[in-house]
Amino acid sequence: MPCTVQPARRARTGGRTMTDGRRADEPHADTPGGTGRSAVVVGGGLAGITAALALADAGVRVTLLEGRPRLGGLAFSFQRGELTVDNGQHVYLRCCTAYRWFLDRVEGTALAPLQDRLDVPVLDVAKPEGRRLGRLRRDALPVPLHLGRSLATYPHLSLAERAGVGRAALALKGLDLADPTLDTQDFGSWLAGRGQSARAVEALWDLVGVATLNAVAGDTSLGLAAMVFKTGLLSDPGAADIGWARVPLGELHDRLARKALDSAGVRTEVRTRVTSVSINENGSWSVQVPGETLEADAVVLAVPQRETHELLPPGALDAPENLLAIGTAPILNIHVVYDRKVLAKPFFAALGTPVQWVFDRTEASGLKDGQYLALSQSAAQDEIDEPVAALRERYLPELERLLPAARGAQVQDFFVTRERTATFAPTPGVGRLRPGARTKAPGLYLAGAWTATGWPATMESAVRSGVSAADAALSALGRPRPSHLFDFEEAA
């Protein structure tokens, strides 16, 4: 089957079908304004989809290869009976301008709306019923006054702790994110040095940080933590407003993404795993998949760091072993279906309990009766391999402690999804291990949330990495970068 991107150099034929309905041996229509330049993108997560769209929008002929039967990487959906289930709860913030661009590009913005204004209900199970609810929300005031009233009335901290949080926030705002020494320090020690109590860390800093960084403060690079809090809470009043999909993630990251790729002229192949990538004598690239070879002027590797390490040709990076030194962190997701409504809010965060964040996924899943709650448990190293029965025994009573209406409800389904390598671990020193988009091999580029985007392992980081890889490739290929792709940089 000819999967060759350049028609003059074909591999042997077969019968694989593309996602746009064409067979792999059908000719690929020239992209409008195309120059004959071609690229292969390896990996169909958000980074790979973004890179493919950006390259195609600039007139490059693109083939996107994904080993799974679907696009979306680790932000995907699957069927469980009549339920459509997300593998895990994903949110984004208003400051995530690259992911917002992605939603616009695949025509999915209306399906993942943002809050009008940041508002996070926080339940403390250790307090008496009726006094458990606190809120983190903003006012329409300039930074840092936008959070002043919320912090002043936050019931989960003492008056002295609230004042201390304000002082630490101002110190955080003064840090220079370009200072490389921040990456060598841990956030927990920095907070302790600014007088933050264990309670303040639990009720505020880790409440936000664990969800965004997938690590507790003591295990987190100060550089990454400072980036999260400065950008999300201390840059613009609306920066931390929360958005999430009101439909299954597969609707956004698979169906709508495929539609956008097809419209852009990208040839997309799923269930296609790349076995090797090599440079030819003439400077072009060969990408090997079982039974055939694809050739291109540029290759973007948009796969996890260990898979990237396996595919890198010799000499592509000065220290390829650094990729293997980037650790990973798990996320555990617990799914509970009740026979009735037990939660009136769309989501909440919790203190004094193993439960971290709980989201109502009833409507998105297609459930007709009852209520479906999804618990997102980050930094779950101690629980990621526990049996479902043990997790059920632990978490159902905790939900009953938090939600009085759950005490008389019947559990109709309880199941678990596990992402053992959900993110890279944001440990001190990880910054020096993260490579940029360019490699030392001309025409080979890297993308993925784990690359040097400056962001932790988020959907925002993944999209930014795809933009960076495409930008580097377009520069080398002599193609002007599409202006609309970089609108988010001006909005940031």
KAKATA-V854019 format. One record per backbone hydrogen bond with DSSP energy under -1.0 kcal/mol. NH is the residue of the N-H (numbers start at 1). CO is the residue of the C=O. E is the energy in kcal/mol with one decimal. If there is no record, write none. Layout:
NH CO E
NH CO E
This chain:
3 1 -1.2
9 6 -2.4
18 22 -3.6
19 268 -1.5
21 18 -1.5
24 16 -2.5
26 23 -2.0
34 31 -2.5
39 61 -2.5
40 298 -2.1
41 63 -2.9
42 300 -3.2
43 65 -3.4
49 45 -2.8
50 46 -2.2
51 47 -2.4
52 48 -2.6
53 49 -2.6
54 50 -2.7
55 51 -2.5
56 52 -2.5
57 53 -2.6
59 56 -1.9
60 55 -2.2
61 37 -2.6
63 39 -2.0
64 267 -3.0
65 41 -2.9
66 269 -2.4
72 44 -2.8
75 72 -2.0
78 85 -2.5
80 83 -2.7
83 80 -2.2
84 365 -1.9
85 78 -3.4
87 76 -2.4
92 243 -2.5
94 241 -1.7
95 239 -2.1
96 93 -2.1
97 95 -2.1
100 96 -2.0
101 97 -1.8
102 98 -2.2
103 99 -2.5
104 100 -2.2
105 101 -2.8
106 102 -2.0
107 104 -1.3
108 103 -3.6
111 108 -1.3
112 109 -1.5
115 242 -2.4
120 136 -2.3
122 134 -3.3
123 349 -2.7
124 132 -1.7
125 351 -2.0
127 124 -1.6
131 128 -2.2
134 122 -2.6
136 120 -2.1
138 118 -1.5
139 146 -2.5
141 139 -1.7
146 142 -1.1
147 144 -1.4
148 145 -1.2
151 147 -2.7
152 148 -2.4
153 149 -1.4
157 154 -1.2
162 158 -2.5
163 159 -2.0
164 160 -2.2
165 161 -2.3
166 162 -1.9
167 163 -1.8
168 164 -2.3
169 165 -2.5
170 166 -1.9
171 167 -2.0
172 168 -2.6
173 169 -2.4
174 170 -1.1
175 172 -1.6
179 176 -2.1
182 179 -1.5
184 181 -1.0
187 220 -2.7
188 217 -1.9
190 186 -1.6
191 187 -2.6
192 188 -2.4
193 189 -2.2
194 191 -1.0
195 192 -1.7
196 191 -2.2
201 197 -2.2
202 198 -2.3
203 199 -3.0
204 200 -1.3
205 200 -1.4
206 201 -3.9
208 204 -1.9
209 205 -2.8
210 206 -2.2
212 208 -1.5
213 209 -3.2
214 210 -1.6
219 216 -1.7
220 217 -1.6
221 426 -3.2
222 185 -2.6
223 182 -1.1
225 221 -2.4
226 222 -2.9
227 223 -1.8
228 224 -2.2
229 225 -2.5
230 226 -2.8
231 227 -2.3
232 228 -2.7
233 229 -2.0
234 229 -1.0
239 236 -1.7
241 238 -1.5
243 92 -3.1
244 113 -1.3
246 111 -3.1
251 248 -1.6
253 249 -3.1
254 250 -1.3
255 250 -2.6
256 251 -2.1
258 254 -2.9
259 255 -2.1
260 256 -2.2
261 257 -2.6
262 258 -3.0
263 259 -2.2
264 260 -1.7
265 262 -1.2
266 261 -2.6
267 62 -2.7
269 64 -3.0
271 68 -2.7
272 66 -2.5
275 288 -3.1
276 288 -1.2
278 286 -2.5
280 284 -3.3
283 280 -1.8
285 296 -3.2
286 278 -3.2
287 294 -3.4
288 276 -2.8
289 292 -2.2
292 289 -2.4
294 287 -2.9
296 285 -2.1
297 38 -1.1
298 38 -1.1
299 443 -3.0
300 40 -2.5
301 445 -3.1
302 42 -2.9
308 304 -2.6
309 305 -2.3
310 306 -1.7
311 307 -1.5
312 308 -1.8
316 313 -1.7
322 319 -2.2
323 320 -1.5
329 423 -2.4
331 419 -2.0
332 377 -2.7
333 417 -2.7
334 375 -2.2
335 415 -3.0
336 373 -2.7
337 413 -2.8
338 371 -3.4
339 410 -1.7
348 358 -1.8
349 121 -2.7
350 356 -2.3
351 123 -2.6
357 376 -1.1
358 348 -2.7
359 374 -2.5
360 346 -2.6
361 372 -2.8
365 361 -2.0
367 362 -1.5
371 338 -1.5
373 336 -3.0
374 359 -2.7
375 334 -3.3
376 357 -2.3
377 332 -2.9
380 330 -1.2
383 380 -1.4
384 380 -1.9
386 383 -1.9
391 387 -1.9
392 388 -2.7
393 389 -2.2
394 390 -1.5
395 391 -3.0
396 392 -1.8
399 395 -2.3
400 396 -1.9
401 397 -1.8
402 398 -1.9
403 399 -3.0
406 403 -2.0
407 404 -1.5
412 337 -2.9
413 337 -1.4
415 335 -2.1
417 333 -2.6
419 331 -2.3
422 419 -1.2
423 329 -1.9
425 327 -2.2
427 425 -1.2
429 183 -2.6
430 427 -2.1
433 430 -1.3
439 444 -1.1
440 316 -3.2
444 441 -2.1
445 299 -2.5
446 437 -2.5
447 301 -2.5
451 448 -2.0
452 435 -2.9
453 451 -2.3
458 456 -1.7
462 458 -2.0
463 459 -2.3
464 460 -2.6
465 461 -2.2
466 462 -1.8
467 463 -2.1
468 464 -2.5
469 465 -2.4
470 466 -2.2
471 467 -2.8
472 468 -2.3
473 469 -2.4
474 470 -2.9
475 471 -2.0
476 472 -1.8
477 473 -2.3
479 474 -2.6
485 482 -1.1
486 483 -1.2
487 484 -1.2
491 487 -1.3
492 488 -1.4
